[in-house]
Every structure is written in structure tokens, then in C-alpha cells.
Amino acid sequence: MCEARIQNEAPDFTASAVMPDGTISDLNLKDYRGKYVVLFFYPLDFTFVCPTELIALDSKIEEFKKRNTEVIAVSVDSQYSHYTWRNVPRSKGGVGQLRYPLVSDLDKSIARNYGVLLEKQGIALRGLFIMDKEGILRHITINDLPLGRNMDEILRVIDAIQFNEKYGEVCPANWKNGEEGMKPDQSGLEAYANKRFGREVA
């Protein structure tokens, strides 16, 4: 049964992971309190779309750090599979020395609690969960297996969460960091609409 719900605390877990320095140790989600967290499920090691996603995620790691955000990737593979995959060159389909942890969900309990497990196949869909510094889930998206994700969109959502927390304003459609928000009331909507659509005929 899925326990992951927007505005609720993210389901906690402790699991074996390959850490950025290549060591294998237990990772506990609650240890990340005080930081924003991107929890990134992918189906399997040694597959095809997955390495493109994990490498793309790694390429943005400094942008995540700037936002006080930690990245954690999870699949149903063992920690030893993760370790081996990290040591395969990217030119050969490996992921190289990723700068964030790869968690082993061998018993599939994490994927099941987050509602991304395909029970029959025994693998996770491409689930993305963003939580705030208190461990509260603020964003959930789930892609089907063939559909890789956009890393810039993940950063945009984190920016929106942090903008809302800082200013109390909401982020309208297509909002990007550096743009104005909207006060969450009728006058705020009208002020925003006048700037964006004021010249249009009603």
C-alpha cells in the first residue's frame, strides 16, 4: 500500500547504499532532515534509459547543492550491482562515479511504500519525490518505463518550493526562478493577470 502523499511526511527507510565515495553503508532518510531531498526511483541497473537519467542528474549535482538539496537514487538492485555499475565506464553503458548515493531496495519495500512498484515485473516506475527540510512531500511525478525525466524541471520545482516558502507567494504556470510570483488571493491574481494579459480582449 502506498504511503507517500503530498503534504505528508515521506515514508522513512533505512537501506544499504553505495555512497559517493564508493563505500557501502546504511542510509537513513531521516538523517537528511534540514535539507531538501530529491528521491529518484529508476527501474534497473545495466539498462538503457536509466544511465542517461542518472548521468544527467549527476551533471546537475552542483545546482542541487546550491539549493541545499540532496539527491538519492533508488532501484531494486543489490548494493553490489550498484557498485559494479558505478565502475563501468559511461562510454560502455555504466554510470561512473556518481556524486550521490545509490540505494538498494532489494526487498522492494521502499518502492512499494512510495507507490511506484510494478508488482508483476518486480521493478520500480520512474518515480520522483521532492521533500522539504522537514521531510514533507511537496512534489510527486511518476513516469512510465520508456519516459526519461527532465533535470531542469526538477530544479525548477525546487526553486518554486523555496520561493513559496520565502515569500509566501504562489508560482503561476511556467514560472521560472527570477520571475515574479503571485499573491494567493483575488487581488494578486488580478495584478498578475493585468501584467500578463492586460492588453488582451476579455
TASUL-V996497 format. One record per pair of residues at least 4 apart in sequence whose C-alpha atoms are under 8 Angstrom apart, sorted by the first residue. I is the first residue (numbers start at 0). GAP is how many residues later the second one is. D is the distance in Angstrom with one decimal. If there is no record, write none. Layout:
{{I/GAP/D} {I/GAP/D}}
//
This chain:
{{0/111/6.6} {0/112/6.2} {0/114/7.0} {1/110/6.2} {1/111/4.6} {1/112/5.3} {1/113/4.4} {2/7/7.9} {2/8/6.4} {2/110/5.2} {2/111/5.9} {2/112/7.2} {3/4/7.3} {3/5/7.7} {3/6/5.9} {3/7/6.2} {3/109/6.6} {3/110/5.0} {3/111/6.9} {3/133/7.6} {4/4/7.7} {4/5/7.4} {4/132/6.7} {5/130/7.5} {5/131/5.0} {5/132/5.6} {5/133/6.6} {5/134/7.3} {6/129/5.8} {6/130/5.4} {6/131/6.0} {7/128/5.3} {7/129/5.8} {8/125/7.9} {8/126/5.5} {8/127/4.3} {8/128/6.0} {9/121/7.2} {9/125/5.9} {9/126/5.8} {9/127/5.6} {10/102/6.9} {10/103/7.3} {11/16/7.5} {11/17/5.7} {11/18/6.5} {12/15/5.8} {12/16/5.8} {12/17/7.9} {12/97/7.0} {13/12/6.4} {13/13/5.4} {13/14/4.3} {13/15/6.6} {14/11/5.3} {14/12/5.4} {14/13/6.7} {14/88/6.6} {14/89/6.4} {14/90/7.0} {15/8/6.8} {15/9/5.5} {15/10/4.3} {15/11/6.1} {15/63/6.4} {15/87/6.0} {15/88/5.6} {16/7/5.6} {16/8/5.6} {16/9/5.9} {16/10/6.1} {16/62/5.8} {16/84/6.2} {16/85/5.3} {16/86/4.1} {16/87/5.7} {17/4/5.9} {17/5/5.7} {17/6/4.6} {17/7/6.6} {17/61/6.1} {17/64/6.7} {17/65/6.3} {17/83/5.5} {17/84/5.2} {17/85/6.5} {18/4/5.5} {18/5/6.1} {18/6/7.2} {18/80/7.9} {18/81/6.4} {18/82/4.5} {18/83/6.7} {19/77/7.1} {19/78/6.0} {19/79/4.7} {19/80/5.1} {19/81/5.7} {20/78/7.8} {21/61/7.2} {21/75/7.6} {23/55/7.2} {26/4/8.0} {26/76/7.6} {27/4/7.7} {28/4/7.8} {29/105/7.5} {31/4/7.8} {31/5/7.4} {31/38/7.8} {31/101/8.0} {32/100/5.5} {32/101/5.9} {32/102/6.2} {33/99/4.4} {33/100/6.5} {34/33/5.6} {34/34/5.6} {34/35/6.8} {34/97/6.9} {34/98/4.6} {34/99/7.9} {35/31/7.9} {35/32/6.2} {35/33/4.4} {35/34/6.2} {35/94/7.3} {35/95/5.7} {35/96/4.6} {35/97/4.9} {35/99/7.7} {36/32/5.4} {36/33/4.9} {36/34/5.9} {36/35/7.4} {36/92/7.9} {36/93/5.7} {36/94/5.3} {36/95/6.7} {36/96/7.7} {36/98/7.9} {37/31/7.1} {37/32/6.2} {37/33/4.8} {37/34/6.2} {37/90/7.1} {37/91/5.8} {37/92/4.7} {37/93/6.7} {38/32/6.2} {38/33/5.0} {38/34/5.9} {38/35/7.4} {38/88/8.0} {38/89/5.9} {38/90/5.0} {38/91/6.3} {39/31/7.4} {39/32/6.1} {39/33/4.6} {39/34/6.1} {39/86/7.4} {39/87/6.1} {39/88/4.9} {39/89/6.6} {40/32/5.8} {40/33/4.8} {40/34/5.9} {40/70/7.7} {40/83/6.6} {40/84/6.9} {40/85/5.3} {40/86/4.9} {40/87/6.3} {41/8/6.4} {41/31/7.4} {41/32/6.4} {41/33/5.5} {41/82/6.1} {41/83/6.2} {41/84/4.9} {41/85/7.0} {42/7/7.2} {42/32/5.8} {42/33/7.2} {42/80/5.3} {42/81/4.8} {42/82/5.9} {42/83/6.7} {42/102/7.4} {43/6/7.1} {43/31/5.9} {43/32/6.7} {43/33/6.4} {43/79/7.1} {43/80/8.0} {44/5/7.1} {44/6/7.8} {44/30/7.6} {44/32/6.7} {44/36/7.1} {44/37/6.9} {44/40/6.8} {45/4/7.9} {45/5/7.6} {45/39/6.8} {45/47/7.1} {45/48/7.0} {46/4/7.1} {46/46/8.0} {47/4/7.3} {47/45/7.7} {48/4/6.5} {48/97/7.2} {48/98/7.9} {48/99/6.4} {49/4/6.2} {49/98/7.7} {50/4/5.9} {50/42/6.8} {50/43/6.6} {50/44/5.7} {51/4/6.0} {52/4/6.1} {52/95/6.5} {52/96/6.8} {53/4/6.2} {53/41/6.9} {53/44/7.9} {54/4/6.2} {54/40/6.1} {54/43/7.4} {55/4/6.8} {55/95/6.9} {56/4/6.5} {56/94/6.2} {57/40/6.1} {57/41/6.3} {57/42/7.5} {59/4/6.5} {59/91/7.5} {60/4/6.2} {60/10/7.9} {60/38/7.2} {61/4/6.2} {62/4/6.7} {62/92/7.7} {63/4/6.6} {63/5/5.0} {63/6/6.7} {63/7/7.7} {63/91/7.2} {64/4/5.3} {64/5/6.8} {66/91/7.7} {66/92/7.8} {69/30/7.7} {70/29/5.9} {70/30/7.4} {71/28/6.1} {71/29/5.4} {71/30/6.4} {71/31/7.2} {72/27/7.5} {72/28/6.2} {72/29/4.9} {72/30/6.0} {73/28/5.7} {73/29/4.7} {73/30/6.2} {73/31/6.7} {74/27/7.7} {74/28/6.6} {74/29/6.0} {74/30/5.7} {74/31/7.8} {74/36/8.0} {74/48/7.5} {74/49/6.8} {75/28/5.9} {75/29/4.4} {75/30/4.7} {75/31/7.2} {75/32/5.9} {75/35/8.0} {75/46/7.9} {75/47/6.2} {75/48/7.2} {76/4/6.1} {76/5/6.9} {76/27/5.6} {76/28/6.4} {76/29/5.6} {77/4/6.5} {77/26/5.1} {77/27/7.1} {77/28/5.7} {78/4/6.1} {78/23/7.7} {78/24/6.9} {78/25/5.2} {79/4/6.2} {80/4/6.1} {81/4/6.2} {81/20/6.6} {81/22/7.7} {82/4/6.6} {83/4/6.7} {84/9/5.4} {84/10/6.3} {84/11/7.3} {85/8/6.2} {85/9/5.2} {85/10/4.5} {85/11/5.5} {85/12/7.0} {86/7/7.0} {86/8/7.5} {86/9/5.6} {86/10/7.0} {87/4/6.6} {87/5/7.0} {87/6/4.4} {87/7/6.6} {87/8/6.1} {88/4/6.7} {88/5/5.1} {88/6/6.7} {88/7/5.6} {89/4/4.4} {89/5/5.2} {89/6/5.7} {104/4/6.7} {104/5/6.2} {104/6/7.3} {107/4/6.1} {107/9/7.4} {107/14/7.6} {107/15/7.8} {108/4/6.1} {109/4/6.2} {110/4/6.1} {110/5/5.3} {110/6/5.0} {110/13/6.1} {111/4/6.1} {111/5/5.1} {115/8/5.3} {115/9/5.2} {115/10/7.4} {115/11/6.1} {115/26/7.4} {116/5/6.7} {116/6/5.8} {116/7/4.4} {116/8/6.3} {117/4/5.6} {117/5/5.5} {117/6/5.8} {117/7/6.9} {118/4/7.2} {124/17/6.7} {124/18/6.4} {124/19/5.9} {124/20/5.8} {125/16/5.5} {125/17/4.9} {125/18/6.3} {125/19/6.3} {125/21/7.9} {125/22/7.8} {126/13/7.4} {126/14/5.9} {126/15/4.3} {126/16/6.3} {127/11/7.8} {127/12/5.7} {127/13/5.2} {127/14/6.1} {128/8/6.9} {128/9/7.7} {128/10/5.7} {128/11/4.7} {128/12/6.8} {129/7/5.9} {129/8/5.8} {129/9/5.1} {129/10/6.6} {129/28/7.7} {130/4/5.3} {130/5/5.1} {130/6/4.3} {130/7/5.4} {130/8/7.0} {131/4/5.4} {131/5/6.6} {131/6/6.7} {137/23/7.6} {138/18/7.8} {142/4/5.9} {142/5/7.5} {142/6/7.7} {149/4/6.8} {150/4/6.5} {151/4/6.2} {152/4/6.2} {153/4/6.4} {154/4/6.2} {155/4/6.2} {155/20/6.3} {155/21/6.9} {156/4/6.2} {157/4/6.2} {158/4/6.0} {158/17/7.8} {158/18/6.1} {159/4/6.1} {159/11/6.4} {159/15/7.8} {159/16/7.6} {159/17/7.2} {160/4/6.3} {161/4/6.1} {162/4/6.0} {162/5/7.5} {162/6/7.4} {163/4/4.8} {163/5/5.2} {163/6/5.7} {163/7/7.4} {164/4/8.0} {167/15/7.5} {168/12/5.6} {168/13/5.3} {168/14/4.9} {168/15/6.2} {169/11/5.6} {169/12/5.2} {169/13/6.3} {169/14/6.1} {170/4/5.8} {170/10/5.1} {170/11/6.3} {171/9/6.7} {171/10/6.9} {174/4/6.6} {174/5/7.9} {174/6/7.6} {181/6/5.5} {181/7/6.5} {181/10/6.4} {182/4/7.6} {182/5/4.4} {182/6/6.9} {183/4/6.1} {183/5/7.2} {184/4/6.3} {185/4/6.2} {186/4/6.1} {187/4/6.1} {188/4/5.9} {189/4/5.9} {190/4/6.5} {191/4/6.2} {192/4/5.3} {192/5/6.4} {193/4/4.1} {193/5/7.9}}
//
